[in-house]
């Protein structure tokens, strides 16, 4: 990575070389996975392992698995609608 600025900071009788770098790098273009046969976009969907149907995000609470447990268990209570005042 190339530095944006190079200079020297002097403290008393000591001179320290300093290089300034950008905090974040530019990223390349966004790329999508496509099907080689027809060029259709490949999507990542949430699918239940037990029944094979697609699951909506609101149907997926966080869950954890204890090493001795046979099944996953939900660690979060059922979600309730937020009754917070709206911020403008």
Secondary structure, DSSP 8 states (H G I E B T S, - for coil): ---SEEEEEEETTEEEEEEE--SS---------B-TTT--B-----B-TTT--B--GGG---EE--TT-SS-EE-S------------
